Amino acid sequence: MSDLRVLSTGPLATVQDLGRAGAGDIGVGVSGAADRGSLRLANRLVGNREEAAAIEITLGGLALCARRALTVAVTGADCPIAVDGRGGAVNTVLRVPAGAELTTGAPERGSRAYLAVRGGVDVEPVLGSRSTDTLSGLGPDPLRAGDLLPVGSPPADFPVVDAAPVPGPPAGDLELTVVPGPRADWFTEGALSTLFSGTYRVTPRSDRVGMRLDGPLLERAGAGELPSEGMVSGALQVPPSGEPTLFLADHPVTGGYPVIAVVRSADVDRAAQARPGQRLRFRPAP
């Protein structure tokens, strides 16, 4: 049964779970939620398993109509929420009556919100995941107005809290902890100092694949080419221009540009909430 009808999507809305891990050997990336912690929290609030599929909303604008009574939660970006015109709040359990509309506006802080429905978004899995991979095209297409989404059977356990008192994404400068390498030796001696002392701005050319950053250039030590090697979320890859790209959920499985440092896993979720124009600073792991 199709339990949700999509009325509008904003800039981008996709179905995401925790991704399709373990398929890198056949050239398939993990994908999944860009902010995995927020997805997990949304699912916990409605009593789902943490890996259940939900909707990732980029910069607001999603509107849905419930075709039956549903229980939902929205986490991540601090966006205004309304259920049939009545205000709701992020990080709370919301009841959506049959026939009611749920809308999310543009967030004041953060860029990605997660809407979990009790029972999970029950689209057909591909290689064990319901995630949309915007780079490879695997999984369901990005949502469009008119799409109908099924919701799975509700879990046996019901939510035990009605709100989660967690802080929202930071609105100011964002500091991320990185581990230097694995290819820091491909850069000049001063490149890491430049990375740690400089300020980088998130450009509008950023997406689920990666965040293109504008700031001090990271100079290579030589002009050679690096054979393609495996990439991970959080990798700071530097092309010949010297402008780093921070890889996110839909990053390629391999890449041929050297990686000067890798953002620690705990900070990748925070990085995924950065908005175009927001400034980033990088600090070495202690």
Buried (B, 14 or more C-beta within 10 A) or exposed (E): EEBBBBBBBBEBBBBBBBBBBEBBEEEBBBBBBBBBBBBBBBBBBBBBEBBBBBBBBBBBBBBBBBBEEBBBBBBBBBBBBBBEEEEBEBBBBBEBEEEBBBBBBEBEBBBBBBBBBBBBBBBEBBBEBBBBBBBBEBBBEBBEEEBEBBBBEBBEEEBEEEEBEEEBBBEEEBEBBBEBBBBBEBBEEEBBEBBBEBEBBBBEEBBBBBBBBBBBEBEBEEEEEEEEEEBBBBBBBBBEEBBBBBBBBBBBBEBEBBBBBBBEEEBBBBBBBBBBEBBBBBEEEE
